[in-house]
Amino acid sequence: MEHRPSPFIDGDERDAFGIYAMLRWALIFLVIAIIAGLLGFTDVQAASATIARWLFAIFLVLFLGALVIGLAIGSKLLS
């Protein structure tokens, strides 16, 4: 029998599957942008901030899409 991961996984195991990988990278680039800005590396700060914004926007769009699909499927299952 094949082992499949459960959809009901706690936070530590969920990170092992990479579910929050894109949000984690967005936060990493945001921290890099803040540190680079404080140290005066404006080009690095601007690039890191741009990458962080794009990754966060992509994550947000994917999250909202999954939420809408989940709600649509859930409402069909209840009716």
N, C-alpha and C positions, 0 to 999 in steps of 0.2 A: 504494500500500500504506500502510495506517495505522500510525503509530508508537505502540507501547504500551510503557510503562515496564517494565523487567525487574524481576522479584522479587528478583534478586540485585544489589542496589545497595549501594555503600559508604555510610558514614555521612553524608558531606557532601551527597550527592545525595538521600539518604533524607529529610533535613530539608526539602529543597525540596518534597517531596510532602506534607509535613505529618504524617508518621506519628507523630512524637514531639511534636506540638503541644500536646496536653493535658498531658503530663508536664512540658513546658517551662513552661506557664502555672502548674501547681501549684508548681513550684520558684520561679517569680517571686513568687507570692503568699506563699510561705514566707519568702523573703528580705525582702519588704516587712513581713511580720509580725515578723520578728526585729528589723529596724531600727526599726520603730515601737515595739516593746516596749522597746528600749534607750533610745529618746528619750522614753519616757513617754506616748506616745499609745495608751492602753489600748484605746479603742474601735476605732481603726484596726487595732491589733494583733489584737484578737479577731476582727474581721470577716475580715481577711486570713488568719488561721490557719484559720478555719472554711472559707473558700473553698478554701484549699490542701488541707485534709483531704478535702473532697468531691471535688475534681478528682482527687486521688491515688486515692481509693477507686474512682471511676468508671474511671480508667485501669487499676487493678489488676483489676477485674471484667472489663473488656473484654479485657485481656491473657490472663487465665486462660481466658476463653471461647474466644478464638482459639487458645490452646494446646491445649485439649481437642478442639476441632474439627479442628485440624491433626493431632493424634495419631490421631484416629479416621479421618480421610481417609488418612493415611499408612499405617496398619495395613491398610486395605482395599486399597491399591495394592500392598502387599507380599505379600498372600495370594492 
